[in-house]
Structures are given as C-alpha cells and as structure tokens.
Amino acid sequence: MITKEASIKTNCCKKQLFFDSARRGFEYLLAKIMSEESSVILMPGYIGESIREGSGVFDPIRHTKVRYVFYKLNEDLSVNMTDFIEKIKNPDVKAVLLIHYFGFPQTSVCEIVELCKQKGALLIEDCAHTFTSSYFGRRLGEFGDFSFFSIHKIVPTRAGGVLQINNEDYCSLFDSTVENIDSSDLSQFVRTDFEAVSLIRRENYNRYIDALSWDSPYFGMLYPQLPFGIVPLNFPIIIKNYSREKLYYELIDRGVITVSLYYQMITELSKEEFDVSYSISNTILNLPVHQDINAEDICFINEQLKAICCG
C-alpha cells in the first residue's frame, strides 16, 4: 500500500546509537564483534588515563577482556606504518582501532582501510575529538566499519556519546533498546549549529598559529598548519626547556585553564618500546579553541605564555 506519509523508520536513517559516553559505545561494540577468545584488536600506542576519569579508550578493553596489541606512532601522532604493517600480519587480529587525535585525521587512513580489507579486519575510528573534521572531502568516522564520537567534548553537555555503524553486514548491531543518553544532553546536541562551532574552532586555531609564531625555545606546535576540513578539539603544543606541570599551574593562577592529553600513559604501554609516546605525554599541553573563546582570549593566553616562559 502506498501511504500518504513516510512510515518506515529505517529509511534514510543513519545507523547511530546514542550512549551516555563514547566509551560505553565502544564497549558495546567490542562485546559484539570481539566475542572469540583468540580475537585481537590492534591499538595505537598513545593512550592515557587519569585517576578521576580512567581511560575512555582502554577501560572498555579491560572490561571486556579483549586481547590487544599496540602499534607505534610517530612524533606527530601519525601511524608508524612500518610497525603497523608488521603488526597487522598477526593472524589473530580481527579489529583495528584508529584514533584521530585532537580532530586531526590519520593521513594514512586510506592505506589502513585497504590493509584492513586485505586482512579481513574491521576498522574502528575513534572520533571522540571531533564531530565535523573531514579528509579529502570525506567526514572522519565514515572510513571505517564503525566509529564513535564524544558529544560532551564538543558540545556543552554533561555527557553523551555516539556509535556509528557503517558496515551493512553489522546492521543487526543497530538496536535502539541499548541506547542510554540523558534527554537534555541529546536535546543540546540536536540544537547545536555544528557549522558555526566548526568555523569558530578553526578561526581560534589559526589565531594561535599567528599569535604563537614568535620564536620560542620553550615550546613548539604539534600541528603548525590547519588543513582544510579539519575542526580541532584544541591547540596542542609541546613544552621544551620548561616544566610542563609548572606551566600548567602557573596558567591556572593567571586564569587560563588548559589540559594535557594524555599526560599519563596507561601502564600496559611499555616505556622502552613506546618511548616516543611517553615523550609526547610528558611534554604536551593543549590550549582551548572551543566556541566560548575569542581573539581577545587567545591574545591574553599568548601574553601569559610569554610572561611565564620569558619573564
């Protein structure tokens, strides 16, 4: 029968599930696709945790008891493809986790997609640091078989996460009965103008590039350019010749709240094998670019950095 109005809810509907956090979505996914005891997930070797929040990336691994192997990253947190290609040869690898750190895409994502297809491994994109970044015109989170996003990292909500299912062979995972998200968080998410948010975050990032262009022996930019389509979570800098912890607290005293992602590595990562990751973890500081700050705020932050480091 031809009806006067659309009635099939699955038509033109994204396969997305909403949870109270991205980690809950990731854990739900792991429980569904990594049920075989021999299955291994290949994970990036830069994962942090804190006493208060634990590890959004690794706690789901601990809870589900999924076997894992880490692959190395380069100094800009891009995938070390030599190590990755060697690690994916493991016959037990069933899934690969790819993290787009701070909203910047893993530039080897297309090569990794092909390697996963050849291997028969599922690709999971961790897009917790962005909702709208794109790479060569394709939105992050659409390259892999699955992806997950964190609402509260981008939008002023208490919590919230999204699990997206791209692989049609796994549409059975799309079960709305498992969803658990606060209605006020979901409402804020729906009302958010992400185009406006993206524009402000990009503008603020570029303001930092201009403001911090002075030659300083105390820090360097992790990503000194903002490519088209990238919507950053924050502005990561690497502290040199100065105590990161001291700078962090001195900025707080001057009215500037920052964060260090990830300032403490999970204990499962070997310091000897993943020395590059530990070096970044010990020196990184992430300056805010969110939609509540403006050019005047960034000028103030720059002045405080100069005063602290050069004073």
C-alpha positions as CSV (number, residue, x, y, z in Angstrom):
1,M,0.0,0.0,0.0
2,I,1.2,3.5,-0.9
3,T,0.9,5.6,2.2
4,K,0.4,9.4,2.3
5,E,3.3,9.9,4.7
6,A,6.7,8.2,5.3
7,S,6.3,5.5,7.9
8,I,9.4,3.2,7.7
9,K,11.8,4.5,10.4
10,T,14.9,2.8,9.0
11,N,14.7,4.6,5.6
12,C,17.3,7.4,5.2
13,C,18.3,6.8,8.8
14,K,21.9,6.8,10.0
15,K,22.9,3.7,11.9
16,Q,23.8,5.6,15.0
17,L,23.3,4.6,18.7
18,F,23.4,7.1,21.5
19,F,25.1,6.4,24.8
20,D,26.0,8.3,27.9
21,S,29.6,8.3,26.7
22,A,31.7,7.3,23.8
23,R,33.4,4.7,25.9
24,R,30.1,3.0,26.5
25,G,29.5,2.8,22.8
26,F,33.0,1.4,22.2
27,E,32.5,-1.2,24.9
28,Y,29.1,-2.2,23.4
29,L,30.8,-2.7,20.1
30,L,33.7,-4.7,21.5
31,A,31.3,-7.1,23.2
32,K,29.5,-7.7,19.9
33,I,32.4,-8.1,17.5
34,M,35.2,-9.5,19.6
35,S,33.5,-12.4,21.2
36,E,36.0,-15.0,20.1
37,E,38.7,-15.5,22.8
38,S,41.5,-15.6,20.3
39,S,40.5,-12.3,18.7
40,V,43.0,-9.4,18.9
41,I,42.4,-5.7,18.5
42,L,45.3,-3.6,17.1
43,M,45.5,-0.3,19.0
44,P,47.6,2.9,18.8
45,G,50.4,3.2,21.3
46,Y,49.4,6.6,22.7
47,I,46.5,6.1,25.2
48,G,46.2,7.9,28.5
49,E,44.3,7.6,31.7
50,S,43.6,9.7,34.8
51,I,42.8,8.8,38.4
52,R,39.4,10.6,38.2
53,E,38.2,9.5,34.7
54,G,40.2,6.3,34.0
55,S,40.8,5.7,30.3
56,G,38.0,6.3,27.8
57,V,39.9,4.2,25.2
58,F,41.3,1.4,27.3
59,D,38.8,0.8,30.1
60,P,36.4,-0.9,27.5
61,I,39.3,-3.2,26.7
62,R,39.8,-4.0,30.4
63,H,36.1,-4.6,31.0
64,T,35.6,-6.8,28.0
65,K,38.9,-8.6,28.5
66,V,39.7,-8.4,24.8
67,R,43.2,-9.3,23.7
68,Y,45.2,-6.4,22.3
69,V,48.5,-5.4,20.6
70,F,49.8,-1.9,20.3
71,Y,51.3,-0.3,17.2
72,K,53.7,2.6,17.3
73,L,53.1,6.3,16.4
74,N,55.4,9.0,15.1
75,E,56.3,12.2,16.8
76,D,53.2,13.9,15.3
77,L,51.0,11.0,16.5
78,S,50.6,9.7,13.0
79,V,50.7,6.0,12.5
80,N,54.1,4.4,12.1
81,M,53.2,2.5,9.0
82,T,56.3,0.2,9.1
83,D,55.3,-1.0,12.6
84,F,51.6,-1.1,11.7
85,I,52.2,-3.3,8.6
86,E,54.2,-5.7,10.7
87,K,51.7,-5.9,13.5
88,I,48.6,-6.4,11.3
89,K,50.2,-9.6,10.0
90,N,49.2,-11.2,13.3
91,P,46.7,-13.9,12.2
92,D,44.5,-13.2,15.3
93,V,43.9,-9.5,14.5
94,K,40.2,-9.1,13.9
95,A,39.9,-5.4,14.5
96,V,42.0,-2.2,14.3
97,L,41.4,1.0,16.3
98,L,42.4,4.2,14.7
99,I,42.4,7.4,16.7
100,H,42.1,10.8,15.1
101,Y,44.0,12.8,17.8
102,F,42.7,16.3,18.6
103,G,40.5,16.2,15.5
104,F,43.4,15.8,13.0
105,P,43.0,12.9,10.6
106,Q,45.4,10.0,10.4
107,T,46.7,10.8,7.0
108,S,47.4,7.1,6.3
109,V,43.7,6.2,6.8
110,C,43.1,5.2,3.2
111,E,46.1,2.9,3.2
112,I,45.0,1.4,6.5
113,V,41.5,0.9,5.1
114,E,43.0,-1.2,2.3
115,L,45.2,-3.2,4.6
116,C,42.2,-4.0,6.8
117,K,40.2,-5.2,3.8
118,Q,43.1,-7.4,2.7
119,K,43.4,-8.8,6.2
120,G,39.7,-9.2,6.7
121,A,40.0,-7.0,9.8
122,L,37.3,-4.5,11.0
123,L,38.3,-0.8,11.2
124,I,37.1,1.3,14.1
125,E,37.6,5.0,14.1
126,D,37.9,6.9,17.4
127,C,36.4,10.3,16.5
128,A,35.9,11.4,20.1
129,H,37.9,14.6,19.4
130,T,35.8,15.8,16.6
131,F,32.3,15.7,15.0
132,T,32.9,17.5,11.8
133,S,36.5,17.1,10.6
134,S,36.9,15.8,7.1
135,Y,39.7,14.4,5.0
136,F,39.7,14.8,1.2
137,G,36.0,15.7,1.4
138,R,35.1,12.7,3.4
139,R,34.0,13.0,7.0
140,L,36.1,11.3,9.7
141,G,34.1,8.4,11.0
142,E,33.0,7.3,7.5
143,F,36.2,5.5,6.5
144,G,35.9,2.6,8.9
145,D,33.4,-0.2,9.6
146,F,32.5,1.6,12.8
147,S,33.2,4.9,14.5
148,F,32.4,6.6,17.8
149,F,32.1,10.2,18.9
150,S,32.0,12.1,22.2
151,I,29.3,14.7,22.5
152,H,30.5,16.4,25.7
153,K,33.9,17.1,24.3
154,I,32.5,19.3,21.6
155,V,29.1,20.5,23.0
156,P,28.4,21.9,26.5
157,T,26.6,18.8,27.8
158,R,27.1,16.7,30.9
159,A,27.9,13.6,28.9
160,G,26.9,11.8,25.7
161,G,28.4,9.6,23.0
162,V,27.6,8.2,19.6
163,L,28.4,4.8,18.0
164,Q,28.0,4.8,14.2
165,I,27.7,1.6,12.2
166,N,28.9,1.9,8.6
167,N,29.3,-1.8,7.7
168,E,26.0,-3.1,6.3
169,D,26.9,-6.6,7.4
170,Y,26.6,-5.4,11.0
171,C,23.3,-3.6,10.8
172,S,22.0,-6.1,13.4
173,L,24.0,-4.2,16.0
174,F,21.7,-1.2,15.4
175,D,19.4,-1.9,18.4
176,S,17.8,1.3,19.8
177,T,16.9,-0.6,23.0
178,V,20.6,-0.4,24.1
179,E,20.6,3.4,23.9
180,N,21.1,5.3,27.2
181,I,21.6,9.1,27.0
182,D,20.1,11.9,29.1
183,S,17.4,13.7,27.2
184,S,18.8,17.2,28.0
185,D,22.2,16.1,26.5
186,L,20.5,14.8,23.4
187,S,18.5,17.9,23.1
188,Q,21.6,20.2,23.3
189,F,23.3,18.0,20.7
190,V,20.4,18.3,18.3
191,R,20.1,22.1,18.7
192,T,23.9,22.7,18.2
193,D,24.9,24.5,15.0
194,F,27.9,22.5,14.2
195,E,28.8,24.6,11.2
196,A,29.1,27.6,13.5
197,V,31.1,25.6,16.0
198,S,33.5,24.4,13.3
199,L,34.0,27.9,12.0
200,I,34.9,29.3,15.4
201,R,37.2,26.5,16.4
202,R,39.1,26.8,13.1
203,E,39.4,30.6,13.5
204,N,40.7,30.2,17.0
205,Y,43.2,27.6,16.0
206,N,44.6,29.9,13.2
207,R,44.7,32.7,15.7
208,Y,47.0,30.6,17.9
209,I,49.3,29.9,14.9
210,D,49.6,33.7,14.3
211,A,49.9,34.6,18.0
212,L,52.5,31.9,18.8
213,S,54.7,32.5,15.7
214,W,57.3,34.2,17.9
215,D,60.4,32.0,18.1
216,S,60.4,30.4,21.5
217,P,62.9,27.9,22.9
218,Y,60.1,26.8,25.4
219,F,57.5,25.2,23.1
220,G,56.7,24.0,19.6
221,M,53.4,23.5,17.8
222,L,52.4,19.9,17.2
223,Y,50.4,20.9,14.2
224,P,51.7,24.2,12.9
225,Q,49.2,24.2,10.0
226,L,45.4,23.7,9.9
227,P,44.5,21.9,6.7
228,F,41.1,22.5,5.0
229,G,38.3,20.5,6.6
230,I,40.0,20.0,10.0
231,V,38.0,21.0,13.1
232,P,40.3,20.8,16.1
233,L,39.5,19.8,19.6
234,N,42.2,22.1,21.0
235,F,45.6,23.5,20.1
236,P,48.4,21.1,21.2
237,I,51.9,22.4,22.0
238,I,55.0,20.6,23.1
239,I,56.8,22.2,26.1
240,K,60.6,22.4,25.9
241,N,63.2,23.6,28.3
242,Y,60.4,24.3,30.9
243,S,58.4,22.2,33.3
244,R,55.0,21.3,31.8
245,E,53.5,20.9,35.2
246,K,54.8,24.3,36.4
247,L,53.5,26.0,33.3
248,Y,50.1,24.3,33.7
249,Y,49.6,25.5,37.2
250,E,51.0,29.0,36.5
251,L,48.5,29.4,33.7
252,I,45.7,28.4,36.1
253,D,46.9,31.1,38.6
254,R,46.6,33.6,35.7
255,G,43.1,32.5,34.8
256,V,43.8,30.1,32.0
257,I,42.6,26.5,32.2
258,T,44.3,24.0,29.9
259,V,44.6,20.2,29.7
260,S,47.3,17.7,28.9
261,L,46.1,14.9,26.7
262,Y,47.3,12.4,27.6
263,Y,49.6,13.4,30.5
264,Q,49.8,9.8,31.9
265,M,50.1,6.7,29.8
266,I,48.3,3.5,30.6
267,T,50.6,1.1,32.4
268,E,50.1,-1.5,29.7
269,L,52.3,0.6,27.4
270,S,56.0,-0.2,27.7
271,K,58.2,2.9,28.2
272,E,61.0,1.2,26.4
273,E,59.0,0.2,23.3
274,F,56.8,3.3,23.1
275,D,59.4,6.0,24.1
276,V,58.0,8.5,21.5
277,S,54.6,8.3,23.1
278,Y,56.0,8.8,26.6
279,S,58.0,11.8,25.4
280,I,54.8,13.4,24.0
281,S,52.8,12.5,27.1
282,N,55.4,14.2,29.3
283,T,55.6,17.4,27.4
284,I,52.2,18.1,25.8
285,L,49.8,20.9,26.7
286,N,46.5,21.6,25.0
287,L,45.3,25.1,24.7
288,P,41.5,25.8,24.3
289,V,40.0,26.6,20.9
290,H,36.3,26.0,21.8
291,Q,33.4,28.2,20.7
292,D,33.3,30.2,24.0
293,I,36.6,31.9,23.5
294,N,37.6,34.7,21.0
295,A,40.5,36.6,19.6
296,E,40.9,38.6,22.8
297,D,41.1,35.5,24.9
298,I,43.8,34.0,22.7
299,C,45.8,37.2,22.8
300,F,45.6,37.1,26.6
301,I,46.8,33.4,26.7
302,N,49.7,34.3,24.4
303,E,50.7,37.1,26.7
304,Q,50.6,34.8,29.7
305,L,52.8,32.3,27.9
306,K,55.3,34.9,27.1
307,A,55.3,36.3,30.6
308,I,55.8,32.9,32.2
309,C,58.3,31.5,29.8
310,C,60.3,34.6,29.0
311,G,59.7,36.6,32.3
